[in-house]
Amino acid sequence: MGLSDIAGGIGRRIENLGASVTGVFSEPVIRLGVTGLSRAGKTVFITSLVANLLDRGRMPALTGAANIRAAFLQPQPDDTVPRFDYEHYLSAMTGPQPHWPEGTRAVSELRLSFRVAPTGLLGGVRGLRTVHLDIVDYPGEWLLDLGLIDRSFAQWAEGVLARLPLRPGAGEYLAALAAADLSAPFSEPAAKVLATAFTRHLRLAREAGWSDCSPGRFLLPGEKEGSPVLTFAPIPAGEYPRGSLGREMARRYDAYKSQIVKPFFRDHFARIDRQVVLADVLGAIHAGPAALEDLRQSMAAILMAFRPGSSGFLTSLLGGRRVERILFAATKADHLHHSQHARLTAITAALLREAKDRADFAGARTAAMSIAALRTTTEDMIAQGDDMLPAVRGRLADGRSVALYPGELPADPMQLLAPARDGAQRWLEGDYAIMDFAPAPVTLRPGEGPPHIRLDRAAEFLIGDRL
């Protein structure tokens, strides 16, 4: 069963039929998915977006902002999904001692409702209308699991084992795999030895900046920790006897797909109207060519699941909803002087070219831009010999103020993407620096949300047409 089978099931179509009819004939709902891999800044993006939609003084590029007469938070419509803890996250980012909030660890949702003044020829005789924006946050670690749905255990294991030797923690897992008798009768302790070593490898790879660290629930197991569905690992292809350790690894992989991945796609991804894909492109560049290529492949795999295209009136009524708009956003643009933002955007667009072309061909509107949902730096010039270099200045977690010149990004994105695809070990033109800036203390004036870079342009692309 593939992605289209899950998303198009009869039960889901009946459910979507009622929701679609309600949306068409009463109060429209925009369902916005916010996705991205670890450290891309999903929590910060959602928090700052909501704050700046509630107080729109810093949103000049959102043309529909002038039509909004009121914006307010409501309980999310799905009682089974936790609420996105907006107030707690905003306090962390903008309080007296600002700090980054904890990252996403489960699916959460928030409904922001607008009272919008009508426009057009009949604007003078029509009353205010209500538009709901449902924002859904997904753990980045779970995203790549969507690519497993159409892969067999043998295909998945082959790919993992091929790339594993180049990554942190590979030696420990390969040693455990070599010591295991995969044809022997299955035993739970033997399975746990392999799963534990493989999970440790995934954690080390994520900390080193690698993007593809699936299966994602191995890193964020929640209530499933220690269960058989999370106790498997990749092994070499072979014909393993019935009841053997090798055969059980394959069975548990299939159970992971059917019991974890497919319900997640069916209940959340298949219902998205608009999509934000956040990527820490700067972090991948800093980690080196292999990490950048890994990010490119990972994002392409993720976007295969979004079913992009146009959702017409009949299509919506029949439940065949598709993602209409996809924004590809490189985060942490505030780590660069503004003179390099266009280059970061170009690299992001080139990095996601294959996925973007596929979405464009299917009829979805796509855009790429560089943003900072919460601006943490100011621009500066620093001396290096006889030259003055464009830099940014920010605050570290220990309170120190530092200036950073991260290096000059190339004007031609292929100067980075080509060596990354060719398997280069390091950048030929030098290294690209990056720092973990902490949120800067900020005083918010009435009517203004947190400072940002191009968050208003992102909002305009995603929801401007509905306001």
Contacts in CASP RR format, 6 or more apart in sequence:
PFRMAT RR
TARGET T0000
AUTHOR 0000-0000-0000
METHOD contacts of the structure
MODEL  1
MGLSDIAGGIGRRIENLGASVTGVFSEPVIRLGVTGLSRAGKTVFITSLV
ANLLDRGRMPALTGAANIRAAFLQPQPDDTVPRFDYEHYLSAMTGPQPHW
PEGTRAVSELRLSFRVAPTGLLGGVRGLRTVHLDIVDYPGEWLLDLGLID
RSFAQWAEGVLARLPLRPGAGEYLAALAAADLSAPFSEPAAKVLATAFTR
HLRLAREAGWSDCSPGRFLLPGEKEGSPVLTFAPIPAGEYPRGSLGREMA
RRYDAYKSQIVKPFFRDHFARIDRQVVLADVLGAIHAGPAALEDLRQSMA
AILMAFRPGSSGFLTSLLGGRRVERILFAATKADHLHHSQHARLTAITAA
LLREAKDRADFAGARTAAMSIAALRTTTEDMIAQGDDMLPAVRGRLADGR
SVALYPGELPADPMQLLAPARDGAQRWLEGDYAIMDFAPAPVTLRPGEGP
PHIRLDRAAEFLIGDRL
1 262 0 8 1.000
2 149 0 8 1.000
2 150 0 8 1.000
3 146 0 8 1.000
3 149 0 8 1.000
3 150 0 8 1.000
3 265 0 8 1.000
3 304 0 8 1.000
3 305 0 8 1.000
3 307 0 8 1.000
4 307 0 8 1.000
6 149 0 8 1.000
6 262 0 8 1.000
6 265 0 8 1.000
6 266 0 8 1.000
6 270 0 8 1.000
7 265 0 8 1.000
7 266 0 8 1.000
7 269 0 8 1.000
7 270 0 8 1.000
7 307 0 8 1.000
7 320 0 8 1.000
8 270 0 8 1.000
8 319 0 8 1.000
8 320 0 8 1.000
12 266 0 8 1.000
12 270 0 8 1.000
12 319 0 8 1.000
13 318 0 8 1.000
13 319 0 8 1.000
13 320 0 8 1.000
16 271 0 8 1.000
16 316 0 8 1.000
16 319 0 8 1.000
16 320 0 8 1.000
16 321 0 8 1.000
17 317 0 8 1.000
17 318 0 8 1.000
17 319 0 8 1.000
19 29 0 8 1.000
20 316 0 8 1.000
20 317 0 8 1.000
20 319 0 8 1.000
20 321 0 8 1.000
21 317 0 8 1.000
23 29 0 8 1.000
24 313 0 8 1.000
24 316 0 8 1.000
24 317 0 8 1.000
27 129 0 8 1.000
27 130 0 8 1.000
27 131 0 8 1.000
27 132 0 8 1.000
28 131 0 8 1.000
28 132 0 8 1.000
28 466 0 8 1.000
29 131 0 8 1.000
29 132 0 8 1.000
29 133 0 8 1.000
29 134 0 8 1.000
30 131 0 8 1.000
30 132 0 8 1.000
30 133 0 8 1.000
30 134 0 8 1.000
30 273 0 8 1.000
30 274 0 8 1.000
30 463 0 8 1.000
30 466 0 8 1.000
31 134 0 8 1.000
31 136 0 8 1.000
31 271 0 8 1.000
31 272 0 8 1.000
31 273 0 8 1.000
31 274 0 8 1.000
32 133 0 8 1.000
32 134 0 8 1.000
32 135 0 8 1.000
32 136 0 8 1.000
32 272 0 8 1.000
32 273 0 8 1.000
32 274 0 8 1.000
32 275 0 8 1.000
32 276 0 8 1.000
32 462 0 8 1.000
32 463 0 8 1.000
33 135 0 8 1.000
33 136 0 8 1.000
33 137 0 8 1.000
33 138 0 8 1.000
33 272 0 8 1.000
33 274 0 8 1.000
33 275 0 8 1.000
33 276 0 8 1.000
34 42 0 8 1.000
34 45 0 8 1.000
34 46 0 8 1.000
34 135 0 8 1.000
34 136 0 8 1.000
34 137 0 8 1.000
34 138 0 8 1.000
34 276 0 8 1.000
34 278 0 8 1.000
35 42 0 8 1.000
35 138 0 8 1.000
35 140 0 8 1.000
35 143 0 8 1.000
35 275 0 8 1.000
35 276 0 8 1.000
35 277 0 8 1.000
35 278 0 8 1.000
35 302 0 8 1.000
36 42 0 8 1.000
36 138 0 8 1.000
36 140 0 8 1.000
36 143 0 8 1.000
36 277 0 8 1.000
36 278 0 8 1.000
36 279 0 8 1.000
36 302 0 8 1.000
37 140 0 8 1.000
37 141 0 8 1.000
37 143 0 8 1.000
37 144 0 8 1.000
37 211 0 8 1.000
37 278 0 8 1.000
37 279 0 8 1.000
37 280 0 8 1.000
37 295 0 8 1.000
37 298 0 8 1.000
37 299 0 8 1.000
38 140 0 8 1.000
38 141 0 8 1.000
38 206 0 8 1.000
38 211 0 8 1.000
38 213 0 8 1.000
39 209 0 8 1.000
39 280 0 8 1.000
39 283 0 8 1.000
40 140 0 8 1.000
40 278 0 8 1.000
40 279 0 8 1.000
40 280 0 8 1.000
40 331 0 8 1.000
41 103 0 8 1.000
41 278 0 8 1.000
41 280 0 8 1.000
41 331 0 8 1.000
41 373 0 8 1.000
42 103 0 8 1.000
42 104 0 8 1.000
42 137 0 8 1.000
42 138 0 8 1.000
42 140 0 8 1.000
42 278 0 8 1.000
43 89 0 8 1.000
43 101 0 8 1.000
43 102 0 8 1.000
43 103 0 8 1.000
43 104 0 8 1.000
43 137 0 8 1.000
44 89 0 8 1.000
44 93 0 8 1.000
44 100 0 8 1.000
44 101 0 8 1.000
44 373 0 8 1.000
44 374 0 8 1.000
45 276 0 8 1.000
45 278 0 8 1.000
45 329 0 8 1.000
45 331 0 8 1.000
45 373 0 8 1.000
46 84 0 8 1.000
46 86 0 8 1.000
46 89 0 8 1.000
46 110 0 8 1.000
46 135 0 8 1.000
46 137 0 8 1.000
47 86 0 8 1.000
47 89 0 8 1.000
47 90 0 8 1.000
47 93 0 8 1.000
47 101 0 8 1.000
47 373 0 8 1.000
47 374 0 8 1.000
48 93 0 8 1.000
48 373 0 8 1.000
48 374 0 8 1.000
48 449 0 8 1.000
48 450 0 8 1.000
48 452 0 8 1.000
48 455 0 8 1.000
49 135 0 8 1.000
49 373 0 8 1.000
49 455 0 8 1.000
49 458 0 8 1.000
49 459 0 8 1.000
50 73 0 8 1.000
50 86 0 8 1.000
50 110 0 8 1.000
50 112 0 8 1.000
50 135 0 8 1.000
51 86 0 8 1.000
51 90 0 8 1.000
51 449 0 8 1.000
51 450 0 8 1.000
52 58 0 8 1.000
52 59 0 8 1.000
52 449 0 8 1.000
52 450 0 8 1.000
52 452 0 8 1.000
52 455 0 8 1.000
52 456 0 8 1.000
52 459 0 8 1.000
53 59 0 8 1.000
53 71 0 8 1.000
53 112 0 8 1.000
53 114 0 8 1.000
53 133 0 8 1.000
53 459 0 8 1.000
54 71 0 8 1.000
54 72 0 8 1.000
54 73 0 8 1.000
54 112 0 8 1.000
54 449 0 8 1.000
55 444 0 8 1.000
55 446 0 8 1.000
55 447 0 8 1.000
55 448 0 8 1.000
55 449 0 8 1.000
56 62 0 8 1.000
56 65 0 8 1.000
56 68 0 8 1.000
56 71 0 8 1.000
56 447 0 8 1.000
56 449 0 8 1.000
57 447 0 8 1.000
57 448 0 8 1.000
57 449 0 8 1.000
58 448 0 8 1.000
58 449 0 8 1.000
58 450 0 8 1.000
58 451 0 8 1.000
58 452 0 8 1.000
58 455 0 8 1.000
58 456 0 8 1.000
59 65 0 8 1.000
59 455 0 8 1.000
59 456 0 8 1.000
59 459 0 8 1.000
60 456 0 8 1.000
61 454 0 8 1.000
61 456 0 8 1.000
61 457 0 8 1.000
61 459 0 8 1.000
61 460 0 8 1.000
62 456 0 8 1.000
62 459 0 8 1.000
62 460 0 8 1.000
62 464 0 8 1.000
62 467 0 8 1.000
63 460 0 8 1.000
63 464 0 8 1.000
63 467 0 8 1.000
64 460 0 8 1.000
64 464 0 8 1.000
64 467 0 8 1.000
65 467 0 8 1.000
67 116 0 8 1.000
67 117 0 8 1.000
67 119 0 8 1.000
67 467 0 8 1.000
68 114 0 8 1.000
68 115 0 8 1.000
68 116 0 8 1.000
68 117 0 8 1.000
68 467 0 8 1.000
69 115 0 8 1.000
69 116 0 8 1.000
69 117 0 8 1.000
69 128 0 8 1.000
70 114 0 8 1.000
70 115 0 8 1.000
71 112 0 8 1.000
71 113 0 8 1.000
71 114 0 8 1.000
71 115 0 8 1.000
72 112 0 8 1.000
72 113 0 8 1.000
73 86 0 8 1.000
73 110 0 8 1.000
73 111 0 8 1.000
73 112 0 8 1.000
73 113 0 8 1.000
74 111 0 8 1.000
74 112 0 8 1.000
74 113 0 8 1.000
74 132 0 8 1.000
75 83 0 8 1.000
75 111 0 8 1.000
76 83 0 8 1.000
76 84 0 8 1.000
76 109 0 8 1.000
76 110 0 8 1.000
76 111 0 8 1.000
76 134 0 8 1.000
77 111 0 8 1.000
77 134 0 8 1.000
78 109 0 8 1.000
81 107 0 8 1.000
81 108 0 8 1.000
81 109 0 8 1.000
81 136 0 8 1.000
82 106 0 8 1.000
82 107 0 8 1.000
82 108 0 8 1.000
82 109 0 8 1.000
83 108 0 8 1.000
83 109 0 8 1.000
83 110 0 8 1.000
84 108 0 8 1.000
84 109 0 8 1.000
84 110 0 8 1.000
84 135 0 8 1.000
84 137 0 8 1.000
85 108 0 8 1.000
86 110 0 8 1.000
88 101 0 8 1.000
89 101 0 8 1.000
90 450 0 8 1.000
92 98 0 8 1.000
92 99 0 8 1.000
92 100 0 8 1.000
92 101 0 8 1.000
93 99 0 8 1.000
93 100 0 8 1.000
93 101 0 8 1.000
93 374 0 8 1.000
93 439 0 8 1.000
93 450 0 8 1.000
94 439 0 8 1.000
94 442 0 8 1.000
94 444 0 8 1.000
94 450 0 8 1.000
96 441 0 8 1.000
98 438 0 8 1.000
98 439 0 8 1.000
98 440 0 8 1.000
98 441 0 8 1.000
98 442 0 8 1.000
99 397 0 8 1.000
99 438 0 8 1.000
99 439 0 8 1.000
100 438 0 8 1.000
100 439 0 8 1.000
104 137 0 8 1.000
104 138 0 8 1.000
104 139 0 8 1.000
104 140 0 8 1.000
105 139 0 8 1.000
105 220 0 8 1.000
105 222 0 8 1.000
106 139 0 8 1.000
106 220 0 8 1.000
106 222 0 8 1.000
107 136 0 8 1.000
107 137 0 8 1.000
107 138 0 8 1.000
107 139 0 8 1.000
107 264 0 8 1.000
107 268 0 8 1.000
108 136 0 8 1.000
108 137 0 8 1.000
109 134 0 8 1.000
109 135 0 8 1.000
109 136 0 8 1.000
109 137 0 8 1.000
110 134 0 8 1.000
110 135 0 8 1.000
110 137 0 8 1.000
111 132 0 8 1.000
111 133 0 8 1.000
111 134 0 8 1.000
111 135 0 8 1.000
112 132 0 8 1.000
112 133 0 8 1.000
112 135 0 8 1.000
113 130 0 8 1.000
113 131 0 8 1.000
113 132 0 8 1.000
113 133 0 8 1.000
114 130 0 8 1.000
114 131 0 8 1.000
114 132 0 8 1.000
114 133 0 8 1.000
114 467 0 8 1.000
115 128 0 8 1.000
115 129 0 8 1.000
115 130 0 8 1.000
116 128 0 8 1.000
116 129 0 8 1.000
116 130 0 8 1.000
116 131 0 8 1.000
116 467 0 8 1.000
117 123 0 8 1.000
117 127 0 8 1.000
117 128 0 8 1.000
118 124 0 8 1.000
118 126 0 8 1.000
118 127 0 8 1.000
118 128 0 8 1.000
118 129 0 8 1.000
131 466 0 8 1.000
131 467 0 8 1.000
133 463 0 8 1.000
136 268 0 8 1.000
136 272 0 8 1.000
138 268 0 8 1.000
138 269 0 8 1.000
139 216 0 8 1.000
139 220 0 8 1.000
141 206 0 8 1.000
141 213 0 8 1.000
141 216 0 8 1.000
141 217 0 8 1.000
141 219 0 8 1.000
141 220 0 8 1.000
142 216 0 8 1.000
142 217 0 8 1.000
142 220 0 8 1.000
142 264 0 8 1.000
143 302 0 8 1.000
144 211 0 8 1.000
144 212 0 8 1.000
144 213 0 8 1.000
144 214 0 8 1.000
144 216 0 8 1.000
144 298 0 8 1.000
144 301 0 8 1.000
144 302 0 8 1.000
145 214 0 8 1.000
145 215 0 8 1.000
145 216 0 8 1.000
145 217 0 8 1.000
145 260 0 8 1.000
145 261 0 8 1.000
145 264 0 8 1.000
146 261 0 8 1.000
146 264 0 8 1.000
146 265 0 8 1.000
146 269 0 8 1.000
146 301 0 8 1.000
146 302 0 8 1.000
146 304 0 8 1.000
146 305 0 8 1.000
147 214 0 8 1.000
147 301 0 8 1.000
147 302 0 8 1.000
147 304 0 8 1.000
147 305 0 8 1.000
148 156 0 8 1.000
148 214 0 8 1.000
148 215 0 8 1.000
148 256 0 8 1.000
148 257 0 8 1.000
148 261 0 8 1.000
149 257 0 8 1.000
149 261 0 8 1.000
149 262 0 8 1.000
149 265 0 8 1.000
149 305 0 8 1.000
153 249 0 8 1.000
153 250 0 8 1.000
153 253 0 8 1.000
153 254 0 8 1.000
154 237 0 8 1.000
154 238 0 8 1.000
154 250 0 8 1.000
156 234 0 8 1.000
156 253 0 8 1.000
157 234 0 8 1.000
157 235 0 8 1.000
157 236 0 8 1.000
157 237 0 8 1.000
158 237 0 8 1.000
159 234 0 8 1.000
160 234 0 8 1.000
161 234 0 8 1.000
161 236 0 8 1.000
163 212 0 8 1.000
163 294 0 8 1.000
164 170 0 8 1.000
164 173 0 8 1.000
164 174 0 8 1.000
164 201 0 8 1.000
164 234 0 8 1.000
165 171 0 8 1.000
165 174 0 8 1.000
166 290 0 8 1.000
167 201 0 8 1.000
167 204 0 8 1.000
167 205 0 8 1.000
167 208 0 8 1.000
167 210 0 8 1.000
168 201 0 8 1.000
168 204 0 8 1.000
168 205 0 8 1.000
168 207 0 8 1.000
168 208 0 8 1.000
169 200 0 8 1.000
169 201 0 8 1.000
169 204 0 8 1.000
169 205 0 8 1.000
170 201 0 8 1.000
172 197 0 8 1.000
172 200 0 8 1.000
172 201 0 8 1.000
173 194 0 8 1.000
173 197 0 8 1.000
173 198 0 8 1.000
173 200 0 8 1.000
173 201 0 8 1.000
173 233 0 8 1.000
175 197 0 8 1.000
176 193 0 8 1.000
176 194 0 8 1.000
176 197 0 8 1.000
177 194 0 8 1.000
177 197 0 8 1.000
177 233 0 8 1.000
177 235 0 8 1.000
180 190 0 8 1.000
180 193 0 8 1.000
180 194 0 8 1.000
180 235 0 8 1.000
180 245 0 8 1.000
181 190 0 8 1.000
181 245 0 8 1.000
182 235 0 8 1.000
182 236 0 8 1.000
182 240 0 8 1.000
182 244 0 8 1.000
182 245 0 8 1.000
182 246 0 8 1.000
182 249 0 8 1.000
183 240 0 8 1.000
183 241 0 8 1.000
183 244 0 8 1.000
183 245 0 8 1.000
183 246 0 8 1.000
184 190 0 8 1.000
184 244 0 8 1.000
184 245 0 8 1.000
185 243 0 8 1.000
185 244 0 8 1.000
185 245 0 8 1.000
186 243 0 8 1.000
186 244 0 8 1.000
186 245 0 8 1.000
186 246 0 8 1.000
186 247 0 8 1.000
186 248 0 8 1.000
187 245 0 8 1.000
188 231 0 8 1.000
190 245 0 8 1.000
191 228 0 8 1.000
191 231 0 8 1.000
191 232 0 8 1.000
191 233 0 8 1.000
191 245 0 8 1.000
191 248 0 8 1.000
191 249 0 8 1.000
191 252 0 8 1.000
192 231 0 8 1.000
194 232 0 8 1.000
194 233 0 8 1.000
194 235 0 8 1.000
194 249 0 8 1.000
195 218 0 8 1.000
195 230 0 8 1.000
195 231 0 8 1.000
195 232 0 8 1.000
195 233 0 8 1.000
197 233 0 8 1.000
198 218 0 8 1.000
198 233 0 8 1.000
198 234 0 8 1.000
199 218 0 8 1.000
199 219 0 8 1.000
202 213 0 8 1.000
202 216 0 8 1.000
202 218 0 8 1.000
202 219 0 8 1.000
203 219 0 8 1.000
205 213 0 8 1.000
206 213 0 8 1.000
206 219 0 8 1.000
208 287 0 8 1.000
208 291 0 8 1.000
209 283 0 8 1.000
209 284 0 8 1.000
209 287 0 8 1.000
209 291 0 8 1.000
210 287 0 8 1.000
210 291 0 8 1.000
210 294 0 8 1.000
211 284 0 8 1.000
211 291 0 8 1.000
211 294 0 8 1.000
211 295 0 8 1.000
211 298 0 8 1.000
211 299 0 8 1.000
212 294 0 8 1.000
212 297 0 8 1.000
212 298 0 8 1.000
212 301 0 8 1.000
213 219 0 8 1.000
215 230 0 8 1.000
215 256 0 8 1.000
217 224 0 8 1.000
217 230 0 8 1.000
217 256 0 8 1.000
217 260 0 8 1.000
218 230 0 8 1.000
221 227 0 8 1.000
221 230 0 8 1.000
224 230 0 8 1.000
224 260 0 8 1.000
228 252 0 8 1.000
228 255 0 8 1.000
229 252 0 8 1.000
229 255 0 8 1.000
229 256 0 8 1.000
229 259 0 8 1.000
229 260 0 8 1.000
230 256 0 8 1.000
231 252 0 8 1.000
232 248 0 8 1.000
232 249 0 8 1.000
232 252 0 8 1.000
232 253 0 8 1.000
232 256 0 8 1.000
233 249 0 8 1.000
234 249 0 8 1.000
235 246 0 8 1.000
235 249 0 8 1.000
240 246 0 8 1.000
240 247 0 8 1.000
240 250 0 8 1.000
241 247 0 8 1.000
265 305 0 8 1.000
269 305 0 8 1.000
269 306 0 8 1.000
270 307 0 8 1.000
270 321 0 8 1.000
271 321 0 8 1.000
272 306 0 8 1.000
272 321 0 8 1.000
272 323 0 8 1.000
273 311 0 8 1.000
273 321 0 8 1.000
273 323 0 8 1.000
273 324 0 8 1.000
273 325 0 8 1.000
274 323 0 8 1.000
274 324 0 8 1.000
274 325 0 8 1.000
274 326 0 8 1.000
274 327 0 8 1.000
274 462 0 8 1.000
274 463 0 8 1.000
275 306 0 8 1.000
275 323 0 8 1.000
275 325 0 8 1.000
275 326 0 8 1.000
275 327 0 8 1.000
276 326 0 8 1.000
276 327 0 8 1.000
276 329 0 8 1.000
276 458 0 8 1.000
276 462 0 8 1.000
277 299 0 8 1.000
277 302 0 8 1.000
277 303 0 8 1.000
277 326 0 8 1.000
277 327 0 8 1.000
277 328 0 8 1.000
277 329 0 8 1.000
277 352 0 8 1.000
278 329 0 8 1.000
278 331 0 8 1.000
279 295 0 8 1.000
279 299 0 8 1.000
279 328 0 8 1.000
279 329 0 8 1.000
279 330 0 8 1.000
279 331 0 8 1.000
279 348 0 8 1.000
279 351 0 8 1.000
279 352 0 8 1.000
280 330 0 8 1.000
280 331 0 8 1.000
280 332 0 8 1.000
281 292 0 8 1.000
281 295 0 8 1.000
281 330 0 8 1.000
281 331 0 8 1.000
281 344 0 8 1.000
281 347 0 8 1.000
281 348 0 8 1.000
281 351 0 8 1.000
282 330 0 8 1.000
282 332 0 8 1.000
282 335 0 8 1.000
282 336 0 8 1.000
282 344 0 8 1.000
282 406 0 8 1.000
282 432 0 8 1.000
282 434 0 8 1.000
283 291 0 8 1.000
283 332 0 8 1.000
283 434 0 8 1.000
284 291 0 8 1.000
284 292 0 8 1.000
284 294 0 8 1.000
284 295 0 8 1.000
285 292 0 8 1.000
285 347 0 8 1.000
285 409 0 8 1.000
285 416 0 8 1.000
285 432 0 8 1.000
286 431 0 8 1.000
286 432 0 8 1.000
286 433 0 8 1.000
286 434 0 8 1.000
288 420 0 8 1.000
288 426 0 8 1.000
288 427 0 8 1.000
289 416 0 8 1.000
289 419 0 8 1.000
289 420 0 8 1.000
289 423 0 8 1.000
289 424 0 8 1.000
289 425 0 8 1.000
289 426 0 8 1.000
289 427 0 8 1.000
290 420 0 8 1.000
290 423 0 8 1.000
290 425 0 8 1.000
292 351 0 8 1.000
292 416 0 8 1.000
292 417 0 8 1.000
292 420 0 8 1.000
293 420 0 8 1.000
293 421 0 8 1.000
293 423 0 8 1.000
295 351 0 8 1.000
296 351 0 8 1.000
296 352 0 8 1.000
296 417 0 8 1.000
296 420 0 8 1.000
296 421 0 8 1.000
299 351 0 8 1.000
299 352 0 8 1.000
299 355 0 8 1.000
300 352 0 8 1.000
300 354 0 8 1.000
300 355 0 8 1.000
303 326 0 8 1.000
303 352 0 8 1.000
303 355 0 8 1.000
303 358 0 8 1.000
303 359 0 8 1.000
304 355 0 8 1.000
304 358 0 8 1.000
306 323 0 8 1.000
306 326 0 8 1.000
306 359 0 8 1.000
307 322 0 8 1.000
307 323 0 8 1.000
308 322 0 8 1.000
308 323 0 8 1.000
308 324 0 8 1.000
308 326 0 8 1.000
308 358 0 8 1.000
308 359 0 8 1.000
308 362 0 8 1.000
308 363 0 8 1.000
308 364 0 8 1.000
308 366 0 8 1.000
309 322 0 8 1.000
309 323 0 8 1.000
309 324 0 8 1.000
309 359 0 8 1.000
309 362 0 8 1.000
309 363 0 8 1.000
309 364 0 8 1.000
310 322 0 8 1.000
310 324 0 8 1.000
310 363 0 8 1.000
310 364 0 8 1.000
311 320 0 8 1.000
311 321 0 8 1.000
311 322 0 8 1.000
311 324 0 8 1.000
315 321 0 8 1.000
315 322 0 8 1.000
322 362 0 8 1.000
322 364 0 8 1.000
323 359 0 8 1.000
323 364 0 8 1.000
324 364 0 8 1.000
324 365 0 8 1.000
325 364 0 8 1.000
325 365 0 8 1.000
325 366 0 8 1.000
325 367 0 8 1.000
325 461 0 8 1.000
325 462 0 8 1.000
326 356 0 8 1.000
326 359 0 8 1.000
326 364 0 8 1.000
326 365 0 8 1.000
326 366 0 8 1.000
326 367 0 8 1.000
327 366 0 8 1.000
327 367 0 8 1.000
327 368 0 8 1.000
327 369 0 8 1.000
327 458 0 8 1.000
327 461 0 8 1.000
327 462 0 8 1.000
328 348 0 8 1.000
328 349 0 8 1.000
328 352 0 8 1.000
328 356 0 8 1.000
328 366 0 8 1.000
328 367 0 8 1.000
328 368 0 8 1.000
328 369 0 8 1.000
329 348 0 8 1.000
329 368 0 8 1.000
329 369 0 8 1.000
329 370 0 8 1.000
329 371 0 8 1.000
329 458 0 8 1.000
330 344 0 8 1.000
330 345 0 8 1.000
330 347 0 8 1.000
330 348 0 8 1.000
330 368 0 8 1.000
330 369 0 8 1.000
330 370 0 8 1.000
330 371 0 8 1.000
331 371 0 8 1.000
331 372 0 8 1.000
331 373 0 8 1.000
332 372 0 8 1.000
333 341 0 8 1.000
333 344 0 8 1.000
333 370 0 8 1.000
333 371 0 8 1.000
333 372 0 8 1.000
333 453 0 8 1.000
333 454 0 8 1.000
334 372 0 8 1.000
334 375 0 8 1.000
334 376 0 8 1.000
334 377 0 8 1.000
334 392 0 8 1.000
334 437 0 8 1.000
334 453 0 8 1.000
335 372 0 8 1.000
335 377 0 8 1.000
335 392 0 8 1.000
335 404 0 8 1.000
335 406 0 8 1.000
335 434 0 8 1.000
335 435 0 8 1.000
335 437 0 8 1.000
336 344 0 8 1.000
336 370 0 8 1.000
336 392 0 8 1.000
336 406 0 8 1.000
336 409 0 8 1.000
337 379 0 8 1.000
337 390 0 8 1.000
337 391 0 8 1.000
337 392 0 8 1.000
338 379 0 8 1.000
339 390 0 8 1.000
340 390 0 8 1.000
340 408 0 8 1.000
340 409 0 8 1.000
341 370 0 8 1.000
341 453 0 8 1.000
343 409 0 8 1.000
343 410 0 8 1.000
343 411 0 8 1.000
343 413 0 8 1.000
344 370 0 8 1.000
344 409 0 8 1.000
345 368 0 8 1.000
345 369 0 8 1.000
345 370 0 8 1.000
346 411 0 8 1.000
346 413 0 8 1.000
347 409 0 8 1.000
347 413 0 8 1.000
347 416 0 8 1.000
347 417 0 8 1.000
348 368 0 8 1.000
348 369 0 8 1.000
348 370 0 8 1.000
349 356 0 8 1.000
349 368 0 8 1.000
349 413 0 8 1.000
350 413 0 8 1.000
350 414 0 8 1.000
350 417 0 8 1.000
351 413 0 8 1.000
351 417 0 8 1.000
352 368 0 8 1.000
356 366 0 8 1.000
356 368 0 8 1.000
359 366 0 8 1.000
360 366 0 8 1.000
365 461 0 8 1.000
367 461 0 8 1.000
369 454 0 8 1.000
369 457 0 8 1.000
369 458 0 8 1.000
370 453 0 8 1.000
370 454 0 8 1.000
371 452 0 8 1.000
371 453 0 8 1.000
371 454 0 8 1.000
371 455 0 8 1.000
371 457 0 8 1.000
371 458 0 8 1.000
372 452 0 8 1.000
372 453 0 8 1.000
372 454 0 8 1.000
372 455 0 8 1.000
373 452 0 8 1.000
373 455 0 8 1.000
374 439 0 8 1.000
374 450 0 8 1.000
374 451 0 8 1.000
374 452 0 8 1.000
375 440 0 8 1.000
375 450 0 8 1.000
375 451 0 8 1.000
375 452 0 8 1.000
375 453 0 8 1.000
376 394 0 8 1.000
376 395 0 8 1.000
376 437 0 8 1.000
376 438 0 8 1.000
376 439 0 8 1.000
376 440 0 8 1.000
377 392 0 8 1.000
377 393 0 8 1.000
377 394 0 8 1.000
377 437 0 8 1.000
377 440 0 8 1.000
378 392 0 8 1.000
378 393 0 8 1.000
378 394 0 8 1.000
379 390 0 8 1.000
379 391 0 8 1.000
379 392 0 8 1.000
379 393 0 8 1.000
380 391 0 8 1.000
380 392 0 8 1.000
380 393 0 8 1.000
380 403 0 8 1.000
381 388 0 8 1.000
381 389 0 8 1.000
381 390 0 8 1.000
381 391 0 8 1.000
382 388 0 8 1.000
382 389 0 8 1.000
382 391 0 8 1.000
382 403 0 8 1.000
382 405 0 8 1.000
383 389 0 8 1.000
384 405 0 8 1.000
389 405 0 8 1.000
390 405 0 8 1.000
391 403 0 8 1.000
391 404 0 8 1.000
391 405 0 8 1.000
392 403 0 8 1.000
392 404 0 8 1.000
393 401 0 8 1.000
393 402 0 8 1.000
393 403 0 8 1.000
393 404 0 8 1.000
394 401 0 8 1.000
394 402 0 8 1.000
394 403 0 8 1.000
394 404 0 8 1.000
394 437 0 8 1.000
394 440 0 8 1.000
395 401 0 8 1.000
395 402 0 8 1.000
395 437 0 8 1.000
395 438 0 8 1.000
395 439 0 8 1.000
395 440 0 8 1.000
396 402 0 8 1.000
396 435 0 8 1.000
396 436 0 8 1.000
396 437 0 8 1.000
396 438 0 8 1.000
397 436 0 8 1.000
397 438 0 8 1.000
399 438 0 8 1.000
402 435 0 8 1.000
404 433 0 8 1.000
404 434 0 8 1.000
404 435 0 8 1.000
405 433 0 8 1.000
406 432 0 8 1.000
406 433 0 8 1.000
406 434 0 8 1.000
407 432 0 8 1.000
407 433 0 8 1.000
409 416 0 8 1.000
409 432 0 8 1.000
410 416 0 8 1.000
410 429 0 8 1.000
415 429 0 8 1.000
416 427 0 8 1.000
419 427 0 8 1.000
419 428 0 8 1.000
442 450 0 8 1.000
442 451 0 8 1.000
444 450 0 8 1.000
END
